[in-house]
Amino acid sequence: MHRNHDVIISVNNFKQLPPSIANISPYCPQHDRKFKNYCPQHESLSCQLCIQSNQCWILSLENVIQTAKTSVLFEILVKNLKYIKMNAEKVVILVDRKQNLVEIKNQRQIIPEEIKQVRNKINGHLDGLKQPIHHDVYAAEEKVKTQIEDLLRKLADHTENIDILQTNMSAIKEYASDLQAFIGSKLIEKELKKQEIFMQSLIENDSLQKEDLNCKIKDKISDVLSTVTSIGSISVTSNSPFVVLQTDKNKQAQIRIFHRETPTPINDIKMTLNRKFELIGTTGDGHLLYCNTGIGIQKGNVRGNYSSIFVKDNTLSTWSYVATSKRQDTNRSNNTVVCCTVTGEKFWEYKDQLVSPPYGIAVDKDSNVYFASLDIDSIIVLSSDGKQARKLLDRDDGISQPYGLAIDVKNDRLMVANHHEPSLYEFC
């Protein structure tokens, strides 16, 4: 119950007020008089005695507070609290932040697998390099072995010849006549000369050099141990949010989409053919997302060094296509275009006669979805919520058996991979 008994409320209801509000007193703490006036300049309350000591422009407090609960300010505060809570639920609880946590967890699980695959690639490459050098070392050993064994045979023959000459010399000395000793000495001298020439040749042709096997590792491979100090680096990149935040100010509700211009309605999208040319392939910004039938969506490096499972999904059919990590898929087995999270939580699904069958898919800066409809030679554009669709390009625009799509968001261009020749279109 209030002090002046003007308003009576139950204790239970009074306890529902927060302390900061319940402790507000209608009496001046300085003069112990009831507040009667309000100064809008200083936003302060005053009693009759306060007026005598302060020179302020004052209003009757009774007139000021009688419409407090019905004032525009009160209504704006109530609305802003409602919008802030709605935004918090939308950002933190319902969609964006929870989904972001799921994606971050999924990415964290993928990165070690990518590192493992890089290591396996490196190990496989080194194993491939090891085989030729193993062959070379065995061949070098066999060559040196053959040379040394040949030399040992020659030295054995040389030693045997020397032994024979020594035996002959002993026999001549003991048993030969003077004539036999004279002629025999000349013969042995010639033979000994041959053996001396043989020994000299071993020195001159480096046959007695010590042979060693050596392996010189390429400098670039050795440098890996000193120059490559990490496998890679982890970074966090920020992208424009998909969540829409609402606010209320000056009696008007406004919708803010951070970092995004007003989306272009799909009925206002127009394109012109820029040129046709030959094309081998297109890639994304450092990584490719692609569908692997029976497995799901895989993420690969554009250099082909490695790939890993990005999302497990065995429902994807042959010739399914995917665009962006917030998945937009085409499935030709049931003629559908689906938008869902990386974990498979479906946002929307589109299916009608325009999807016949869907192949390539791409997304523009406003999250509008483009896909190739093969049988009707057309490019179809869907609104970001999947509720509206229209035929954007057809045979008259040069579309013929379209398979793949890619959008250059920065330069407002659409690449269409027709069966016979790719074409480049510009947004008007």
Secondary structure as a PSIPRED ss2 file (coil, helix, strand):
# PSIPRED VFORMAT (PSIPRED V4.0)

   1 M C   1.000  0.000  0.000
   2 H C   1.000  0.000  0.000
   3 R C   1.000  0.000  0.000
   4 N C   1.000  0.000  0.000
   5 H C   1.000  0.000  0.000
   6 D C   1.000  0.000  0.000
   7 V C   1.000  0.000  0.000
   8 I C   1.000  0.000  0.000
   9 I C   1.000  0.000  0.000
  10 S C   1.000  0.000  0.000
  11 V H   0.000  1.000  0.000
  12 N H   0.000  1.000  0.000
  13 N H   0.000  1.000  0.000
  14 F H   0.000  1.000  0.000
  15 K H   0.000  1.000  0.000
  16 Q C   1.000  0.000  0.000
  17 L C   1.000  0.000  0.000
  18 P C   1.000  0.000  0.000
  19 P H   0.000  1.000  0.000
  20 S H   0.000  1.000  0.000
  21 I H   0.000  1.000  0.000
  22 A H   0.000  1.000  0.000
  23 N C   1.000  0.000  0.000
  24 I C   1.000  0.000  0.000
  25 S C   1.000  0.000  0.000
  26 P C   1.000  0.000  0.000
  27 Y E   0.000  0.000  1.000
  28 C C   1.000  0.000  0.000
  29 P C   1.000  0.000  0.000
  30 Q C   1.000  0.000  0.000
  31 H C   1.000  0.000  0.000
  32 D C   1.000  0.000  0.000
  33 R C   1.000  0.000  0.000
  34 K E   0.000  0.000  1.000
  35 F C   1.000  0.000  0.000
  36 K C   1.000  0.000  0.000
  37 N E   0.000  0.000  1.000
  38 Y E   0.000  0.000  1.000
  39 C E   0.000  0.000  1.000
  40 P C   1.000  0.000  0.000
  41 Q C   1.000  0.000  0.000
  42 H C   1.000  0.000  0.000
  43 E C   1.000  0.000  0.000
  44 S E   0.000  0.000  1.000
  45 L E   0.000  0.000  1.000
  46 S E   0.000  0.000  1.000
  47 C C   1.000  0.000  0.000
  48 Q H   0.000  1.000  0.000
  49 L H   0.000  1.000  0.000
  50 C H   0.000  1.000  0.000
  51 I H   0.000  1.000  0.000
  52 Q H   0.000  1.000  0.000
  53 S H   0.000  1.000  0.000
  54 N C   1.000  0.000  0.000
  55 Q C   1.000  0.000  0.000
  56 C C   1.000  0.000  0.000
  57 W C   1.000  0.000  0.000
  58 I C   1.000  0.000  0.000
  59 L E   0.000  0.000  1.000
  60 S E   0.000  0.000  1.000
  61 L H   0.000  1.000  0.000
  62 E H   0.000  1.000  0.000
  63 N H   0.000  1.000  0.000
  64 V H   0.000  1.000  0.000
  65 I H   0.000  1.000  0.000
  66 Q C   1.000  0.000  0.000
  67 T C   1.000  0.000  0.000
  68 A H   0.000  1.000  0.000
  69 K H   0.000  1.000  0.000
  70 T H   0.000  1.000  0.000
  71 S C   1.000  0.000  0.000
  72 V H   0.000  1.000  0.000
  73 L H   0.000  1.000  0.000
  74 F H   0.000  1.000  0.000
  75 E H   0.000  1.000  0.000
  76 I H   0.000  1.000  0.000
  77 L H   0.000  1.000  0.000
  78 V H   0.000  1.000  0.000
  79 K H   0.000  1.000  0.000
  80 N H   0.000  1.000  0.000
  81 L H   0.000  1.000  0.000
  82 K H   0.000  1.000  0.000
  83 Y H   0.000  1.000  0.000
  84 I H   0.000  1.000  0.000
  85 K H   0.000  1.000  0.000
  86 M H   0.000  1.000  0.000
  87 N H   0.000  1.000  0.000
  88 A H   0.000  1.000  0.000
  89 E H   0.000  1.000  0.000
  90 K H   0.000  1.000  0.000
  91 V H   0.000  1.000  0.000
  92 V H   0.000  1.000  0.000
  93 I H   0.000  1.000  0.000
  94 L H   0.000  1.000  0.000
  95 V C   1.000  0.000  0.000
  96 D H   0.000  1.000  0.000
  97 R H   0.000  1.000  0.000
  98 K H   0.000  1.000  0.000
  99 Q H   0.000  1.000  0.000
 100 N H   0.000  1.000  0.000
 101 L H   0.000  1.000  0.000
 102 V H   0.000  1.000  0.000
 103 E H   0.000  1.000  0.000
 104 I H   0.000  1.000  0.000
 105 K H   0.000  1.000  0.000
 106 N H   0.000  1.000  0.000
 107 Q H   0.000  1.000  0.000
 108 R H   0.000  1.000  0.000
 109 Q H   0.000  1.000  0.000
 110 I H   0.000  1.000  0.000
 111 I H   0.000  1.000  0.000
 112 P H   0.000  1.000  0.000
 113 E H   0.000  1.000  0.000
 114 E H   0.000  1.000  0.000
 115 I H   0.000  1.000  0.000
 116 K H   0.000  1.000  0.000
 117 Q H   0.000  1.000  0.000
 118 V H   0.000  1.000  0.000
 119 R H   0.000  1.000  0.000
 120 N H   0.000  1.000  0.000
 121 K H   0.000  1.000  0.000
 122 I H   0.000  1.000  0.000
 123 N H   0.000  1.000  0.000
 124 G H   0.000  1.000  0.000
 125 H H   0.000  1.000  0.000
 126 L H   0.000  1.000  0.000
 127 D H   0.000  1.000  0.000
 128 G H   0.000  1.000  0.000
 129 L H   0.000  1.000  0.000
 130 K H   0.000  1.000  0.000
 131 Q H   0.000  1.000  0.000
 132 P H   0.000  1.000  0.000
 133 I H   0.000  1.000  0.000
 134 H H   0.000  1.000  0.000
 135 H H   0.000  1.000  0.000
 136 D H   0.000  1.000  0.000
 137 V H   0.000  1.000  0.000
 138 Y H   0.000  1.000  0.000
 139 A H   0.000  1.000  0.000
 140 A H   0.000  1.000  0.000
 141 E H   0.000  1.000  0.000
 142 E H   0.000  1.000  0.000
 143 K H   0.000  1.000  0.000
 144 V H   0.000  1.000  0.000
 145 K H   0.000  1.000  0.000
 146 T H   0.000  1.000  0.000
 147 Q H   0.000  1.000  0.000
 148 I H   0.000  1.000  0.000
 149 E H   0.000  1.000  0.000
 150 D H   0.000  1.000  0.000
 151 L H   0.000  1.000  0.000
 152 L H   0.000  1.000  0.000
 153 R H   0.000  1.000  0.000
 154 K H   0.000  1.000  0.000
 155 L H   0.000  1.000  0.000
 156 A H   0.000  1.000  0.000
 157 D H   0.000  1.000  0.000
 158 H H   0.000  1.000  0.000
 159 T H   0.000  1.000  0.000
 160 E H   0.000  1.000  0.000
 161 N H   0.000  1.000  0.000
 162 I H   0.000  1.000  0.000
 163 D H   0.000  1.000  0.000
 164 I H   0.000  1.000  0.000
 165 L H   0.000  1.000  0.000
 166 Q H   0.000  1.000  0.000
 167 T H   0.000  1.000  0.000
 168 N H   0.000  1.000  0.000
 169 M H   0.000  1.000  0.000
 170 S H   0.000  1.000  0.000
 171 A H   0.000  1.000  0.000
 172 I H   0.000  1.000  0.000
 173 K H   0.000  1.000  0.000
 174 E H   0.000  1.000  0.000
 175 Y H   0.000  1.000  0.000
 176 A C   1.000  0.000  0.000
 177 S C   1.000  0.000  0.000
 178 D H   0.000  1.000  0.000
 179 L H   0.000  1.000  0.000
 180 Q H   0.000  1.000  0.000
 181 A H   0.000  1.000  0.000
 182 F H   0.000  1.000  0.000
 183 I H   0.000  1.000  0.000
 184 G H   0.000  1.000  0.000
 185 S H   0.000  1.000  0.000
 186 K H   0.000  1.000  0.000
 187 L H   0.000  1.000  0.000
 188 I H   0.000  1.000  0.000
 189 E H   0.000  1.000  0.000
 190 K H   0.000  1.000  0.000
 191 E H   0.000  1.000  0.000
 192 L H   0.000  1.000  0.000
 193 K H   0.000  1.000  0.000
 194 K H   0.000  1.000  0.000
 195 Q H   0.000  1.000  0.000
 196 E H   0.000  1.000  0.000
 197 I H   0.000  1.000  0.000
 198 F H   0.000  1.000  0.000
 199 M H   0.000  1.000  0.000
 200 Q H   0.000  1.000  0.000
 201 S H   0.000  1.000  0.000
 202 L H   0.000  1.000  0.000
 203 I H   0.000  1.000  0.000
 204 E H   0.000  1.000  0.000
 205 N C   1.000  0.000  0.000
 206 D C   1.000  0.000  0.000
 207 S C   1.000  0.000  0.000
 208 L C   1.000  0.000  0.000
 209 Q C   1.000  0.000  0.000
 210 K C   1.000  0.000  0.000
 211 E C   1.000  0.000  0.000
 212 D C   1.000  0.000  0.000
 213 L C   1.000  0.000  0.000
 214 N C   1.000  0.000  0.000
 215 C C   1.000  0.000  0.000
 216 K C   1.000  0.000  0.000
 217 I C   1.000  0.000  0.000
 218 K C   1.000  0.000  0.000
 219 D H   0.000  1.000  0.000
 220 K H   0.000  1.000  0.000
 221 I H   0.000  1.000  0.000
 222 S H   0.000  1.000  0.000
 223 D H   0.000  1.000  0.000
 224 V H   0.000  1.000  0.000
 225 L H   0.000  1.000  0.000
 226 S H   0.000  1.000  0.000
 227 T H   0.000  1.000  0.000
 228 V C   1.000  0.000  0.000
 229 T C   1.000  0.000  0.000
 230 S C   1.000  0.000  0.000
 231 I C   1.000  0.000  0.000
 232 G C   1.000  0.000  0.000
 233 S C   1.000  0.000  0.000
 234 I C   1.000  0.000  0.000
 235 S C   1.000  0.000  0.000
 236 V C   1.000  0.000  0.000
 237 T C   1.000  0.000  0.000
 238 S C   1.000  0.000  0.000
 239 N C   1.000  0.000  0.000
 240 S C   1.000  0.000  0.000
 241 P C   1.000  0.000  0.000
 242 F C   1.000  0.000  0.000
 243 V C   1.000  0.000  0.000
 244 V C   1.000  0.000  0.000
 245 L E   0.000  0.000  1.000
 246 Q E   0.000  0.000  1.000
 247 T E   0.000  0.000  1.000
 248 D E   0.000  0.000  1.000
 249 K E   0.000  0.000  1.000
 250 N C   1.000  0.000  0.000
 251 K C   1.000  0.000  0.000
 252 Q E   0.000  0.000  1.000
 253 A E   0.000  0.000  1.000
 254 Q E   0.000  0.000  1.000
 255 I E   0.000  0.000  1.000
 256 R E   0.000  0.000  1.000
 257 I C   1.000  0.000  0.000
 258 F C   1.000  0.000  0.000
 259 H C   1.000  0.000  0.000
 260 R C   1.000  0.000  0.000
 261 E C   1.000  0.000  0.000
 262 T C   1.000  0.000  0.000
 263 P C   1.000  0.000  0.000
 264 T C   1.000  0.000  0.000
 265 P C   1.000  0.000  0.000
 266 I H   0.000  1.000  0.000
 267 N H   0.000  1.000  0.000
 268 D H   0.000  1.000  0.000
 269 I C   1.000  0.000  0.000
 270 K C   1.000  0.000  0.000
 271 M E   0.000  0.000  1.000
 272 T E   0.000  0.000  1.000
 273 L E   0.000  0.000  1.000
 274 N E   0.000  0.000  1.000
 275 R E   0.000  0.000  1.000
 276 K E   0.000  0.000  1.000
 277 F C   1.000  0.000  0.000
 278 E C   1.000  0.000  0.000
 279 L C   1.000  0.000  0.000
 280 I C   1.000  0.000  0.000
 281 G C   1.000  0.000  0.000
 282 T C   1.000  0.000  0.000
 283 T C   1.000  0.000  0.000
 284 G C   1.000  0.000  0.000
 285 D C   1.000  0.000  0.000
 286 G C   1.000  0.000  0.000
 287 H E   0.000  0.000  1.000
 288 L E   0.000  0.000  1.000
 289 L E   0.000  0.000  1.000
 290 Y E   0.000  0.000  1.000
 291 C E   0.000  0.000  1.000
 292 N E   0.000  0.000  1.000
 293 T C   1.000  0.000  0.000
 294 G C   1.000  0.000  0.000
 295 I C   1.000  0.000  0.000
 296 G E   0.000  0.000  1.000
 297 I E   0.000  0.000  1.000
 298 Q E   0.000  0.000  1.000
 299 K E   0.000  0.000  1.000
 300 G E   0.000  0.000  1.000
 301 N E   0.000  0.000  1.000
 302 V C   1.000  0.000  0.000
 303 R C   1.000  0.000  0.000
 304 G C   1.000  0.000  0.000
 305 N C   1.000  0.000  0.000
 306 Y C   1.000  0.000  0.000
 307 S E   0.000  0.000  1.000
 308 S E   0.000  0.000  1.000
 309 I E   0.000  0.000  1.000
 310 F E   0.000  0.000  1.000
 311 V E   0.000  0.000  1.000
 312 K E   0.000  0.000  1.000
 313 D C   1.000  0.000  0.000
 314 N C   1.000  0.000  0.000
 315 T C   1.000  0.000  0.000
 316 L C   1.000  0.000  0.000
 317 S C   1.000  0.000  0.000
 318 T C   1.000  0.000  0.000
 319 W C   1.000  0.000  0.000
 320 S C   1.000  0.000  0.000
 321 Y E   0.000  0.000  1.000
 322 V E   0.000  0.000  1.000
 323 A E   0.000  0.000  1.000
 324 T C   1.000  0.000  0.000
 325 S C   1.000  0.000  0.000
 326 K C   1.000  0.000  0.000
 327 R C   1.000  0.000  0.000
 328 Q E   0.000  0.000  1.000
 329 D E   0.000  0.000  1.000
 330 T E   0.000  0.000  1.000
 331 N E   0.000  0.000  1.000
 332 R C   1.000  0.000  0.000
 333 S C   1.000  0.000  0.000
 334 N C   1.000  0.000  0.000
 335 N C   1.000  0.000  0.000
 336 T E   0.000  0.000  1.000
 337 V E   0.000  0.000  1.000
 338 V E   0.000  0.000  1.000
 339 C E   0.000  0.000  1.000
 340 C E   0.000  0.000  1.000
 341 T C   1.000  0.000  0.000
 342 V C   1.000  0.000  0.000
 343 T C   1.000  0.000  0.000
 344 G C   1.000  0.000  0.000
 345 E C   1.000  0.000  0.000
 346 K E   0.000  0.000  1.000
 347 F E   0.000  0.000  1.000
 348 W E   0.000  0.000  1.000
 349 E E   0.000  0.000  1.000
 350 Y E   0.000  0.000  1.000
 351 K C   1.000  0.000  0.000
 352 D C   1.000  0.000  0.000
 353 Q C   1.000  0.000  0.000
 354 L C   1.000  0.000  0.000
 355 V C   1.000  0.000  0.000
 356 S C   1.000  0.000  0.000
 357 P C   1.000  0.000  0.000
 358 P E   0.000  0.000  1.000
 359 Y E   0.000  0.000  1.000
 360 G E   0.000  0.000  1.000
 361 I E   0.000  0.000  1.000
 362 A E   0.000  0.000  1.000
 363 V E   0.000  0.000  1.000
 364 D C   1.000  0.000  0.000
 365 K C   1.000  0.000  0.000
 366 D C   1.000  0.000  0.000
 367 S C   1.000  0.000  0.000
 368 N C   1.000  0.000  0.000
 369 V E   0.000  0.000  1.000
 370 Y E   0.000  0.000  1.000
 371 F E   0.000  0.000  1.000
 372 A E   0.000  0.000  1.000
 373 S E   0.000  0.000  1.000
 374 L C   1.000  0.000  0.000
 375 D C   1.000  0.000  0.000
 376 I C   1.000  0.000  0.000
 377 D C   1.000  0.000  0.000
 378 S E   0.000  0.000  1.000
 379 I E   0.000  0.000  1.000
 380 I E   0.000  0.000  1.000
 381 V E   0.000  0.000  1.000
 382 L E   0.000  0.000  1.000
 383 S C   1.000  0.000  0.000
 384 S C   1.000  0.000  0.000
 385 D C   1.000  0.000  0.000
 386 G C   1.000  0.000  0.000
 387 K C   1.000  0.000  0.000
 388 Q C   1.000  0.000  0.000
 389 A E   0.000  0.000  1.000
 390 R E   0.000  0.000  1.000
 391 K E   0.000  0.000  1.000
 392 L E   0.000  0.000  1.000
 393 L E   0.000  0.000  1.000
 394 D C   1.000  0.000  0.000
 395 R H   0.000  1.000  0.000
 396 D H   0.000  1.000  0.000
 397 D H   0.000  1.000  0.000
 398 G C   1.000  0.000  0.000
 399 I C   1.000  0.000  0.000
 400 S C   1.000  0.000  0.000
 401 Q C   1.000  0.000  0.000
 402 P E   0.000  0.000  1.000
 403 Y E   0.000  0.000  1.000
 404 G E   0.000  0.000  1.000
 405 L E   0.000  0.000  1.000
 406 A E   0.000  0.000  1.000
 407 I E   0.000  0.000  1.000
 408 D E   0.000  0.000  1.000
 409 V C   1.000  0.000  0.000
 410 K C   1.000  0.000  0.000
 411 N C   1.000  0.000  0.000
 412 D C   1.000  0.000  0.000
 413 R E   0.000  0.000  1.000
 414 L E   0.000  0.000  1.000
 415 M E   0.000  0.000  1.000
 416 V E   0.000  0.000  1.000
 417 A E   0.000  0.000  1.000
 418 N E   0.000  0.000  1.000
 419 H C   1.000  0.000  0.000
 420 H C   1.000  0.000  0.000
 421 E C   1.000  0.000  0.000
 422 P E   0.000  0.000  1.000
 423 S E   0.000  0.000  1.000
 424 L E   0.000  0.000  1.000
 425 Y E   0.000  0.000  1.000
 426 E E   0.000  0.000  1.000
 427 F E   0.000  0.000  1.000
 428 C C   1.000  0.000  0.000
